[in-house]
Amino acid sequence: MSLQQLSLAADFPRARYDDWRKLAGDVLKDAPFEKLVGKTYDGLKIDPLYQRASGVAPVVGRPAAAPWQIIQRVDHPDASLANAQALTDLENGATGLALAFAGGNSSYGFGLEPTADAVAKILKDVHLDAGIGIELQIGPQSRMAAIHVAEYVKSKGIDPAACDIRFGLDPLAASAVWGYSPYTWDEIAPAVTGAIKGLAALGFKGPFASADGRVIHDAGGSEVQELAFVLACGVAYLRAIEGAGIPLEQVQGMVYARLSADADQFLTMAKFRAMRLLWARIEQASGLTPKPLFIAADTAWRMLTQRDPYVNMLRATMATFAAGLAGANAITVLPHTLALGLPDPFARRVARNTQLLLLEESNLAKVCDPAAGAGGIETLTRQLCEAAWAVFQESEKAGGAFAALQQNLFQDKVVAARKAREVDVAKRRKVLTGASEFPNLHESETAVLNSTPVALTSYGERKYKFDALSPMRLAEPFEALRDKSDAALKTRGVRPKVLLANLGTPADFTARATFAKSFFEAGGIQAMDSEGFADPAKLAAAFNASGAELACLCSSDKVYADQAEAVSRALQQVGAKHICFAGRPAENEAALRAAGVSYFIFAGVDALEILQAFYRGGANA
């Protein structure tokens, strides 16, 4: 028999779900099976194992074997430098540009100047009729940028129909981020549809209006909330455009979606697949034959960290991987240093090459919807569809997207999801590598460009107010503590310190000392290691000599039982401001607290609260 004919699984019995379930039950013993079942922030269940799904078809997005557009973000406030960035990007693999104008939902403090002169400089030597995808990311203050781009195309004698421009008109998302609107929806809609009719009359094929779910994701919202918001906004734009006299069949391609892609691979894939299915249902309900929705993806803002920013490259790679496999039509990778400032050429090159490697070397676009039939992905997709549709129906009952914002329908749900997410970050159940876990207090400074943001005039009165969906990053609370530590280093020459009061032998203390070091340094408190001690007096002397203000006992439960109380008293007598105990206190908590222990640190404790308490309680910063 040749190697090609050999069936390696021939001598093994066929694996069955029931057999696995029995084996899992044997391991769990008396614990319930639900212990293995996870949950999303929408309360959707994720089982530990799924069987193959049957009777499902691939979710059609991009044309078969067609690559997604490699979009590079252009956001330098200096128009000439922005043009140089754009040309470099296109010459080195990008197939499209995201022109992020100041005041847009995704400007993150920077952005292009939205004037006609600036637009002409930015687009100089960019061949707009050569198949390059252009995506405009604008807000009400920069809305004229869309008109300026159209006028630039006309001035150059370029056929608008030959251009691939997504104009990004989206006042609903802008209102959601700002938390107010100067106008009612009845006043906003004619302005939007008027611009769309004007652009279409010039010969641009669109799409023109964007339903932007990133505002939900950026604010800490869930997958279901993001999908429902996109549906609500998309339907609002469809109705407005049709109401302006454009046949619904033509309206169909005038709206597109933007979604965030984050490092949760399976949820990201399921979300993008669900978006297509949900939009097809909207089209069917409108009497239309469904056509694949254009979905643009941005890697997520909220997952970026300022500390150890190179880990952001890994997060972006996973997000791009997931969005690409799920059929995104265009992907923009946020450079890994964006949370620190305006990215330099190296950061921009890495953002481009992340996509190039996945497309050209990993061939991710060769298969249409490779997740089709996978039990876990199919189940998540269906659950997201059902839950998002229910929230969308709530917004419809409220009167549509704008009315739902006025009633804080979306905002209340986002706040609940964000708070739950923040608790998980604080307790380090949701790990942010380099920020809340595995920090590096000695990392070198990361280069970003110096630039002055564009100053924009205010837009309208805050006439109709509601809760704002402000962007956030999950790592910010830990980064604030690191900033305090850096300030102490700058002013005093030293950081706040904690002595790891190791008791016994390395076998006794190494595991908990390693945990404690990561715990404290996530808050900028430098951990000072020590040899194993048996004599409380010697440990107290070592603490005095260390210059530390905090001490953390690290050892095994057996050693703790013999030495923890005596050591705590000795440390308290020599002036330790706080004494921590690495591990759970069990039945000895009262005695340990009486001996001077202030905090117990272990997996699942609110690390952020304890670290903040140290600074409030006098840790020099």
ChimeraX attribute file (.defattr): number of C-alpha atoms within 10 A of each C-alpha:
attribute: neighborCount
match mode: 1-to-1
recipient: residues
	/A:1	5
	/A:2	5
	/A:3	7
	/A:4	6
	/A:5	7
	/A:6	9
	/A:7	8
	/A:8	8
	/A:9	8
	/A:10	8
	/A:11	7
	/A:12	7
	/A:13	7
	/A:14	8
	/A:15	8
	/A:16	9
	/A:17	11
	/A:18	9
	/A:19	11
	/A:20	12
	/A:21	13
	/A:22	11
	/A:23	12
	/A:24	13
	/A:25	14
	/A:26	11
	/A:27	10
	/A:28	13
	/A:29	10
	/A:30	8
	/A:31	11
	/A:32	10
	/A:33	14
	/A:34	10
	/A:35	10
	/A:36	13
	/A:37	13
	/A:38	12
	/A:39	10
	/A:40	14
	/A:41	15
	/A:42	18
	/A:43	10
	/A:44	16
	/A:45	15
	/A:46	16
	/A:47	15
	/A:48	12
	/A:49	13
	/A:50	14
	/A:51	11
	/A:52	12
	/A:53	14
	/A:54	11
	/A:55	5
	/A:56	10
	/A:57	9
	/A:58	12
	/A:59	19
	/A:60	17
	/A:61	21
	/A:62	22
	/A:63	14
	/A:64	13
	/A:65	12
	/A:66	15
	/A:67	19
	/A:68	22
	/A:69	21
	/A:70	28
	/A:71	30
	/A:72	29
	/A:73	28
	/A:74	23
	/A:75	29
	/A:76	30
	/A:77	23
	/A:78	18
	/A:79	24
	/A:80	17
	/A:81	15
	/A:82	23
	/A:83	23
	/A:84	17
	/A:85	21
	/A:86	27
	/A:87	19
	/A:88	15
	/A:89	23
	/A:90	19
	/A:91	10
	/A:92	13
	/A:93	16
	/A:94	25
	/A:95	20
	/A:96	25
	/A:97	23
	/A:98	21
	/A:99	28
	/A:100	27
	/A:101	29
	/A:102	27
	/A:103	27
	/A:104	26
	/A:105	27
	/A:106	22
	/A:107	18
	/A:108	17
	/A:109	17
	/A:110	23
	/A:111	28
	/A:112	28
	/A:113	25
	/A:114	27
	/A:115	18
	/A:116	17
	/A:117	12
	/A:118	20
	/A:119	24
	/A:120	19
	/A:121	16
	/A:122	25
	/A:123	21
	/A:124	17
	/A:125	12
	/A:126	13
	/A:127	13
	/A:128	21
	/A:129	16
	/A:130	11
	/A:131	13
	/A:132	21
	/A:133	21
	/A:134	20
	/A:135	23
	/A:136	22
	/A:137	29
	/A:138	29
	/A:139	27
	/A:140	19
	/A:141	18
	/A:142	22
	/A:143	24
	/A:144	16
	/A:145	25
	/A:146	25
	/A:147	17
	/A:148	18
	/A:149	20
	/A:150	19
	/A:151	16
	/A:152	18
	/A:153	19
	/A:154	13
	/A:155	10
	/A:156	9
	/A:157	8
	/A:158	14
	/A:159	14
	/A:160	20
	/A:161	14
	/A:162	15
	/A:163	21
	/A:164	20
	/A:165	27
	/A:166	24
	/A:167	29
	/A:168	25
	/A:169	27
	/A:170	25
	/A:171	26
	/A:172	26
	/A:173	27
	/A:174	24
	/A:175	25
	/A:176	26
	/A:177	20
	/A:178	16
	/A:179	20
	/A:180	20
	/A:181	23
	/A:182	15
	/A:183	15
	/A:184	12
	/A:185	17
	/A:186	10
	/A:187	10
	/A:188	15
	/A:189	20
	/A:190	15
	/A:191	11
	/A:192	21
	/A:193	23
	/A:194	13
	/A:195	18
	/A:196	22
	/A:197	17
	/A:198	14
	/A:199	20
	/A:200	17
	/A:201	10
	/A:202	15
	/A:203	15
	/A:204	23
	/A:205	19
	/A:206	21
	/A:207	23
	/A:208	28
	/A:209	26
	/A:210	27
	/A:211	28
	/A:212	31
	/A:213	24
	/A:214	29
	/A:215	26
	/A:216	30
	/A:217	26
	/A:218	25
	/A:219	23
	/A:220	27
	/A:221	27
	/A:222	22
	/A:223	27
	/A:224	27
	/A:225	25
	/A:226	26
	/A:227	32
	/A:228	29
	/A:229	28
	/A:230	28
	/A:231	27
	/A:232	24
	/A:233	27
	/A:234	25
	/A:235	22
	/A:236	19
	/A:237	26
	/A:238	22
	/A:239	14
	/A:240	20
	/A:241	26
	/A:242	16
	/A:243	14
	/A:244	16
	/A:245	11
	/A:246	14
	/A:247	11
	/A:248	18
	/A:249	14
	/A:250	11
	/A:251	18
	/A:252	21
	/A:253	18
	/A:254	23
	/A:255	26
	/A:256	22
	/A:257	25
	/A:258	24
	/A:259	29
	/A:260	27
	/A:261	34
	/A:262	28
	/A:263	21
	/A:264	12
	/A:265	19
	/A:266	18
	/A:267	20
	/A:268	26
	/A:269	27
	/A:270	25
	/A:271	29
	/A:272	29
	/A:273	30
	/A:274	26
	/A:275	25
	/A:276	25
	/A:277	20
	/A:278	20
	/A:279	21
	/A:280	18
	/A:281	16
	/A:282	16
	/A:283	18
	/A:284	13
	/A:285	11
	/A:286	15
	/A:287	11
	/A:288	14
	/A:289	12
	/A:290	17
	/A:291	15
	/A:292	17
	/A:293	21
	/A:294	20
	/A:295	24
	/A:296	26
	/A:297	28
	/A:298	24
	/A:299	25
	/A:300	23
	/A:301	28
	/A:302	20
	/A:303	20
	/A:304	30
	/A:305	26
	/A:306	21
	/A:307	29
	/A:308	21
	/A:309	21
	/A:310	17
	/A:311	17
	/A:312	24
	/A:313	20
	/A:314	14
	/A:315	22
	/A:316	28
	/A:317	21
	/A:318	20
	/A:319	26
	/A:320	28
	/A:321	24
	/A:322	25
	/A:323	33
	/A:324	27
	/A:325	22
	/A:326	30
	/A:327	31
	/A:328	29
	/A:329	21
	/A:330	23
	/A:331	28
	/A:332	26
	/A:333	27
	/A:334	25
	/A:335	29
	/A:336	26
	/A:337	25
	/A:338	22
	/A:339	21
	/A:340	16
	/A:341	17
	/A:342	25
	/A:343	22
	/A:344	17
	/A:345	16
	/A:346	14
	/A:347	20
	/A:348	23
	/A:349	18
	/A:350	16
	/A:351	24
	/A:352	25
	/A:353	19
	/A:354	20
	/A:355	27
	/A:356	17
	/A:357	13
	/A:358	16
	/A:359	18
	/A:360	12
	/A:361	9
	/A:362	12
	/A:363	13
	/A:364	23
	/A:365	24
	/A:366	14
	/A:367	14
	/A:368	20
	/A:369	21
	/A:370	15
	/A:371	19
	/A:372	18
	/A:373	18
	/A:374	15
	/A:375	16
	/A:376	20
	/A:377	23
	/A:378	22
	/A:379	19
	/A:380	22
	/A:381	22
	/A:382	17
	/A:383	19
	/A:384	26
	/A:385	22
	/A:386	15
	/A:387	18
	/A:388	25
	/A:389	20
	/A:390	14
	/A:391	21
	/A:392	26
	/A:393	15
	/A:394	18
	/A:395	24
	/A:396	16
	/A:397	12
	/A:398	16
	/A:399	14
	/A:400	18
	/A:401	30
	/A:402	23
	/A:403	16
	/A:404	20
	/A:405	27
	/A:406	21
	/A:407	17
	/A:408	18
	/A:409	17
	/A:410	25
	/A:411	23
	/A:412	15
	/A:413	16
	/A:414	21
	/A:415	17
	/A:416	16
	/A:417	20
	/A:418	21
	/A:419	13
	/A:420	14
	/A:421	19
	/A:422	20
	/A:423	15
	/A:424	17
	/A:425	21
	/A:426	24
	/A:427	19
	/A:428	19
	/A:429	16
	/A:430	15
	/A:431	15
	/A:432	22
	/A:433	19
	/A:434	21
	/A:435	27
	/A:436	29
	/A:437	20
	/A:438	18
	/A:439	22
	/A:440	17
	/A:441	20
	/A:442	6
	/A:443	10
	/A:444	9
	/A:445	8
	/A:446	15
	/A:447	15
	/A:448	17
	/A:449	12
	/A:450	11
	/A:451	12
	/A:452	12
	/A:453	18
	/A:454	18
	/A:455	11
	/A:456	12
	/A:457	9
	/A:458	9
	/A:459	12
	/A:460	12
	/A:461	11
	/A:462	13
	/A:463	11
	/A:464	13
	/A:465	17
	/A:466	18
	/A:467	20
	/A:468	17
	/A:469	27
	/A:470	15
	/A:471	18
	/A:472	16
	/A:473	18
	/A:474	25
	/A:475	23
	/A:476	17
	/A:477	18
	/A:478	25
	/A:479	19
	/A:480	14
	/A:481	21
	/A:482	22
	/A:483	15
	/A:484	19
	/A:485	25
	/A:486	20
	/A:487	15
	/A:488	18
	/A:489	15
	/A:490	12
	/A:491	10
	/A:492	12
	/A:493	9
	/A:494	16
	/A:495	24
	/A:496	27
	/A:497	22
	/A:498	28
	/A:499	26
	/A:500	29
	/A:501	32
	/A:502	25
	/A:503	27
	/A:504	21
	/A:505	15
	/A:506	14
	/A:507	10
	/A:508	19
	/A:509	23
	/A:510	18
	/A:511	14
	/A:512	21
	/A:513	24
	/A:514	15
	/A:515	18
	/A:516	24
	/A:517	22
	/A:518	21
	/A:519	26
	/A:520	24
	/A:521	26
	/A:522	28
	/A:523	30
	/A:524	28
	/A:525	30
	/A:526	21
	/A:527	25
	/A:528	16
	/A:529	15
	/A:530	16
	/A:531	15
	/A:532	20
	/A:533	18
	/A:534	16
	/A:535	14
	/A:536	20
	/A:537	15
	/A:538	13
	/A:539	23
	/A:540	24
	/A:541	13
	/A:542	18
	/A:543	25
	/A:544	16
	/A:545	9
	/A:546	15
	/A:547	14
	/A:548	23
	/A:549	20
	/A:550	23
	/A:551	26
	/A:552	28
	/A:553	27
	/A:554	28
	/A:555	28
	/A:556	21
	/A:557	16
	/A:558	11
	/A:559	16
	/A:560	22
	/A:561	10
	/A:562	11
	/A:563	18
	/A:564	23
	/A:565	19
	/A:566	17
	/A:567	25
	/A:568	28
	/A:569	19
	/A:570	21
	/A:571	28
	/A:572	18
	/A:573	11
	/A:574	13
	/A:575	14
	/A:576	21
	/A:577	17
	/A:578	21
	/A:579	25
	/A:580	24
	/A:581	26
	/A:582	25
	/A:583	20
	/A:584	15
	/A:585	18
	/A:586	8
	/A:587	8
	/A:588	13
	/A:589	14
	/A:590	11
	/A:591	13
	/A:592	22
	/A:593	18
	/A:594	12
	/A:595	19
	/A:596	22
	/A:597	24
	/A:598	16
	/A:599	20
	/A:600	19
	/A:601	22
	/A:602	18
	/A:603	14
	/A:604	11
	/A:605	17
	/A:606	17
	/A:607	23
	/A:608	22
	/A:609	11
	/A:610	20
	/A:611	22
	/A:612	16
	/A:613	13
	/A:614	19
	/A:615	17
	/A:616	11
	/A:617	11
	/A:618	12
	/A:619	22
	/A:620	19
	/A:621	22
